[in-house]
Each structure stands twice: as structure tokens, then as C-alpha cells.
Amino acid sequence: MIQVPRLYAIVDSAHFRGTRAICAYAEELMGGGVTLLQYRNKSGPALDMLEHARALKMMVGKRARLIMNDRADLCVAADFDGLHIGQDDLSPSSARLVIGEHRWLGVSTHNPAQLRQADEVPCDYVALGPIFETRSKEKPDPVVGVEGVRKARTLTAKPLVAIGGITRGTAASVLAAGADSVAIISDLLSEPRKSAEEFLAILG
């Protein structure tokens, strides 16, 4: 079983203009201690995504683990370390065929039924969310709250990543409820190095 770092930083391209800005942000996060980065791009052309991903891979090297959101093909093309898929993406079994056995595979879930299903498929970790209200998705699923994390912890022994509206003020309560890691977008954007350091101090 893999060990997911307590802080799972998501680099969402929607907040940046161009490859240089994306890489500079990732560099700041790593400077603050981040060792797991997901590249997320929900609307850009595939060629732009591949350019960003390859630049990230070249810049990051072995200093952090890189996860591609949604796109199994680009995960392989950019030689990322793992893939994260949602409920409307490739099935975990199909994704595993594309990325191979050695890369991490994560699956998003939003309710107990999806979580039980994810527990049975060939993925390495399960994400649950949104824990709190979030603006990172246009049409978010219903909030599950800290109680949802507690329930999820009883349904899977796989590493559990909590996502959605988590801040420095709520991260500790999410871990206390049973999450192994918290995935963050918004609360890392301002002063990313300092924010990452503060998160890691809170998460222990």
C-alpha cells in the first residue's frame, strides 16, 4: 500500500497564464515542502496540457511526485508518476492498462456507494469530496462534511485523500476524522511557499 503525503497540492492551470507561471508556482510549493503535485487542466487543449506537463516534469525531476488529472494518455506521454481520475473518466481498470502497474492511480468519489466501488478496483488511493463548499468546480457534488470522512474511513483501508474547500483552519479536523491526506487548491494560491509551510506545520 502506498503512503500519500499529508499535503496533496493541486496546480490548477485555470489560475495561471502559461507554462512559466505554472512551473514557478510548483517551484514555490516545493520550496515550502510539498512532495506531491497534481497538474489539473479541465478546459485547455491537449497540446497545451502536454507542454505544461513536460515542462513540469523537467523542472520537478525527482524532487516531487507528479500526478496527471484525468488524462491517462498525457500521464504516459509526459512520464508522470501517477494519474487521478473522476467518475466520468476512464474506468480504473482501463486507466491501469494505459498507465501500467508502477504508476499511482487515484479515483474521486462523492458518496458511500462510489467509495465502496473504488475500494474494489485497482486504484492506489481514494479521494472523497467535496468536504466543504468549493468554487474549484462549476457543478460540485453535494458537500459530505467531516462526518462523510468518518464514514468513508470505515469503508476502505486504502489511503483516503479529502478534497474540497479545505483550509488551514479546517485541515486538522479533516485528518482527525480519518483522512490520510488533504488535497488543496485555493488555500495555497496566495504566498504558496509560506502557505505550504503552514499547512505542513498544521498537518504534522
C-alpha positions as CSV (number, residue, x, y, z in Angstrom):
1,M,0.0,0.0,0.0
2,I,1.3,3.4,-0.9
3,Q,1.8,6.3,1.6
4,V,0.3,9.5,0.4
5,P,1.9,12.7,1.9
6,R,-0.4,14.6,4.2
7,L,-0.4,17.6,1.9
8,Y,-1.5,16.9,-1.7
9,A,-1.1,20.1,-3.7
10,I,-3.1,20.7,-6.9
11,V,-1.8,23.0,-9.6
12,D,-4.9,24.1,-11.4
13,S,-3.9,25.7,-14.7
14,A,-7.1,27.9,-14.6
15,H,-5.2,30.2,-12.1
16,F,-2.2,30.7,-14.3
17,R,-1.1,32.2,-17.6
18,G,1.3,30.0,-19.4
19,T,3.9,27.3,-18.7
20,R,6.3,29.6,-16.9
21,A,3.8,30.7,-14.3
22,I,2.7,27.1,-13.7
23,C,6.3,26.0,-13.2
24,A,7.1,28.9,-10.9
25,Y,4.1,28.1,-8.7
26,A,5.1,24.5,-8.5
27,E,8.7,25.5,-7.6
28,E,7.3,27.7,-4.7
29,L,5.2,24.9,-3.4
30,M,8.2,22.5,-3.4
31,G,10.2,25.2,-1.7
32,G,7.6,25.0,1.1
33,G,8.0,21.3,1.5
34,V,5.4,19.9,-1.0
35,T,6.3,16.4,-2.3
36,L,3.1,15.6,-4.2
37,L,1.7,17.7,-7.0
38,Q,-1.2,17.2,-9.3
39,Y,-1.5,19.0,-12.6
40,R,-5.1,19.9,-13.3
41,N,-6.4,21.3,-16.5
42,K,-10.2,21.0,-17.2
43,S,-10.5,23.1,-20.3
44,G,-7.2,23.6,-22.2
45,P,-6.2,22.0,-25.5
46,A,-4.3,18.7,-25.2
47,L,-1.2,20.3,-26.8
48,D,-1.1,23.0,-24.1
49,M,-1.6,20.4,-21.4
50,L,1.3,18.3,-22.7
51,E,3.5,21.4,-22.9
52,H,2.8,22.3,-19.3
53,A,3.2,18.7,-18.2
54,R,6.5,18.1,-19.9
55,A,7.8,21.4,-18.5
56,L,6.7,20.5,-15.0
57,K,8.4,17.1,-15.3
58,M,11.7,18.6,-16.5
59,M,11.6,21.2,-13.7
60,V,10.4,18.9,-10.9
61,G,12.6,15.9,-11.7
62,K,12.7,13.5,-8.8
63,R,12.0,16.2,-6.1
64,A,8.3,15.5,-6.0
65,R,5.7,13.0,-7.3
66,L,3.7,14.3,-10.3
67,I,0.1,13.3,-10.8
68,M,-1.9,14.0,-14.0
69,N,-5.6,14.8,-13.7
70,D,-8.0,12.9,-16.0
71,R,-5.7,12.2,-19.0
72,A,-4.1,8.7,-18.9
73,D,-2.5,9.3,-22.3
74,L,-0.8,12.6,-21.2
75,C,0.2,10.9,-18.0
76,V,2.3,8.4,-20.0
77,A,3.4,11.0,-22.7
78,A,4.8,13.3,-20.0
79,D,6.2,10.5,-17.9
80,F,4.2,11.5,-14.8
81,D,4.3,9.4,-11.7
82,G,0.5,8.8,-11.5
83,L,-3.0,9.5,-12.7
84,H,-6.1,10.8,-10.9
85,I,-9.5,10.1,-12.5
86,G,-13.1,11.1,-11.8
87,Q,-16.4,9.3,-12.0
88,D,-16.8,10.4,-15.7
89,D,-13.3,9.5,-16.9
90,L,-11.8,6.2,-18.0
91,S,-12.6,3.3,-15.7
92,P,-9.9,2.4,-13.2
93,S,-9.3,-0.9,-15.0
94,S,-8.9,0.8,-18.3
95,A,-6.7,3.5,-16.9
96,R,-4.5,0.9,-15.3
97,L,-4.0,-0.7,-18.7
98,V,-2.8,2.6,-20.1
99,I,-0.5,3.8,-17.3
100,G,0.9,0.4,-16.2
101,E,1.3,-1.1,-12.8
102,H,4.1,1.1,-11.4
103,R,2.3,4.4,-11.5
104,W,-0.1,5.6,-8.8
105,L,-3.8,5.6,-9.6
106,G,-6.3,7.7,-7.7
107,V,-10.1,7.8,-8.0
108,S,-12.5,10.5,-7.0
109,T,-15.6,9.6,-5.0
110,H,-18.5,11.6,-3.7
111,N,-20.7,9.2,-1.7
112,P,-20.5,5.9,0.1
113,A,-21.6,3.8,-2.9
114,Q,-18.8,5.2,-5.1
115,L,-16.4,4.8,-2.3
116,R,-17.3,1.1,-1.9
117,Q,-16.9,0.6,-5.6
118,A,-13.5,2.3,-5.6
119,D,-12.3,0.1,-2.8
120,E,-12.8,-2.9,-5.1
121,V,-11.0,-1.6,-8.2
122,P,-7.2,-1.5,-9.0
123,C,-6.5,2.0,-7.6
124,D,-3.9,3.0,-5.1
125,Y,-5.8,5.7,-3.2
126,V,-9.4,7.1,-3.0
127,A,-10.3,10.8,-2.9
128,L,-13.5,12.0,-1.2
129,G,-15.2,15.3,-1.7
130,P,-16.2,18.0,-1.6
131,I,-15.7,18.1,2.2
132,F,-16.7,21.7,2.3
133,E,-18.1,24.2,-0.2
134,T,-15.8,24.8,-3.1
135,R,-15.5,27.1,-6.1
136,S,-13.0,24.9,-7.9
137,K,-15.7,23.0,-9.8
138,E,-18.5,24.5,-11.8
139,K,-21.1,21.9,-10.7
140,P,-19.8,20.4,-7.4
141,D,-21.3,17.3,-5.9
142,P,-23.1,17.7,-2.5
143,V,-20.9,18.6,0.4
144,V,-20.1,15.5,2.6
145,G,-18.6,17.3,5.6
146,V,-16.3,15.9,8.2
147,E,-18.8,13.2,9.0
148,G,-18.5,12.0,5.5
149,V,-14.8,11.5,6.1
150,R,-15.5,9.5,9.2
151,K,-18.0,7.3,7.3
152,A,-15.5,6.9,4.4
153,R,-12.8,5.7,6.8
154,T,-15.0,2.7,7.7
155,L,-15.5,1.8,4.1
156,T,-11.9,1.5,2.8
157,A,-8.5,0.7,4.1
158,K,-6.9,2.4,1.1
159,P,-5.3,5.8,1.6
160,L,-8.0,8.4,1.8
161,V,-7.5,11.9,0.3
162,A,-10.0,14.5,1.4
163,I,-10.7,17.4,-1.1
164,G,-12.9,20.4,-1.5
165,G,-12.8,23.7,0.4
166,I,-10.3,22.6,3.0
167,T,-8.3,25.4,4.5
168,R,-5.6,25.8,7.1
169,G,-8.4,26.3,9.6
170,T,-10.1,23.0,8.9
171,A,-7.3,20.7,7.7
172,A,-6.6,19.3,11.2
173,S,-10.2,18.3,11.8
174,V,-10.3,16.5,8.4
175,L,-7.3,14.4,9.3
176,A,-8.7,13.7,12.8
177,A,-11.8,12.3,11.1
178,G,-9.7,9.7,9.3
179,A,-8.3,11.3,6.1
180,D,-4.7,10.4,5.3
181,S,-4.1,13.5,3.2
182,V,-5.8,16.8,2.3
183,A,-5.8,18.0,-1.4
184,I,-5.6,21.8,-1.6
185,I,-6.1,24.2,-4.5
186,S,-7.4,27.6,-3.3
187,D,-5.7,28.0,0.1
188,L,-2.2,27.5,-1.4
189,L,-2.6,30.2,-4.1
190,S,-1.6,33.2,-2.0
191,E,2.1,33.1,-0.9
192,P,2.4,29.4,-1.9
193,R,5.7,28.7,-0.2
194,K,4.6,30.2,3.1
195,S,1.1,28.6,2.8
196,A,2.6,25.1,2.2
197,E,4.9,25.5,5.2
198,E,1.9,26.5,7.3
199,F,-0.2,23.5,6.1
200,L,2.6,21.1,6.8
201,A,3.1,22.5,10.3
202,I,-0.6,22.0,11.0
203,L,-0.7,18.5,9.5
204,G,2.3,17.3,11.3
